[in-house]
Amino acid sequence: MSKQPFAGLAADLIEDQLATKAEIAGSEIWQEAAEDCVLARIKSLRLIGGLPRHKSPLPPDERIERLKALLHLWAKGCTCAVDEDLFADILNRHRQKPAYSS
């Protein structure tokens, strides 16, 4: 078993990208990668009582800032940090995405 949890390693990779290319943090590709990291972490957490999905959607700028802050915490080893508003926003938006049809 690894000494660092998956979310910490994924956050480190994203933080390394941010350090070399600061403008990437505002891009759609960066946001997708960051949200995938958060979704993977949500799946691995035991959340008692679930997440409050009734929360209001976050504005795009606030979502990016919260993603950066949470990934920074995870990269520094605080992998139990939870942002309920961000989690609910991501889950609600991903739930609404249409499935690809072939």
N, C-alpha and C positions, 0 to 999 in steps of 0.2 A: 504494500500500500504506500502511496506517495506521501511525503511529508506535507506537501501543499495540495489543498483541494483544487479540483478542476476550475472553479470560478476564479481562484487566485491566479492560476496559470493563464487563463484566458484574459483576465484583466491585465496581467503583465504584458501580454502580447499587444493588447490595445493601447496600453500606456506607452510602450516602445514606439508604436506607430505615431502616437500623438507627439512624442518628443522630437521625432524626425520631421514630421509634416503637420504643423499646427493647424493648417487649413482643412485637413481631412476630418476634423471633429465635427464640422458643420455639414459634411456631405451625407448623402443618403446611404452610401455604402458603409460608412463608419457607423451610422445610426443602426442599420440592419445588423451589423456584426455585434454592436454593443447590446442590442435588444436580444439577439440570439444567446448571448452570454447570460443575460438576466433570465431569459426563459429557461435555459438549462439549469441555472441555479435554483429557480423556483421549483422545478421538478424534483430537485434533490433535497429540498427543505421539508421539514415536518412542521407545517403551519397549523396550529390548533385553532379551530374555528374558521379557517379559510381566510380569504382576502376580501376586503370590502369593495366589491365590484360596482357599487352604487356611486362611487366617487366621480367627480367631474373630470372630464378630459383635461390634460395639461396642455398649455400653449407650447408650440414647438421649441421655442428658446428655453423655456423652463425645463422641458423634457431632456434636452441635450445637457443642460447644466447639471441636472439630477443624475443623468447617466454618468457623466464625468466624475461627479462626486462619489457615487456609489462604487464605480469601478476603481477609483483611486483608493477607497477604503479597502476593497477586496484585495487589491494589489499589495497593500501594506500589511495584509494578514488579518484584517477584520472581516472575515468571510461570513460572519453571522449577522452583519449589518443588513437591515431591511428598510426599504423605503416603500411603505404601503401605497402611497399615492402613485408612485412610479410603477410599481407592480400592477396595480389595478388598471392604470392607463394602458400599459403594454398588453396585458391580457385582454382587455376590452377591445383594443384596436386589432389585435391579431385574431380575435374571435370573429370580427366583422369582415376580415379579408376574404374575398371569394376564392374558392378552390380552383386550381387550374383544371381546365377540361381538355381532354385529348381528342 
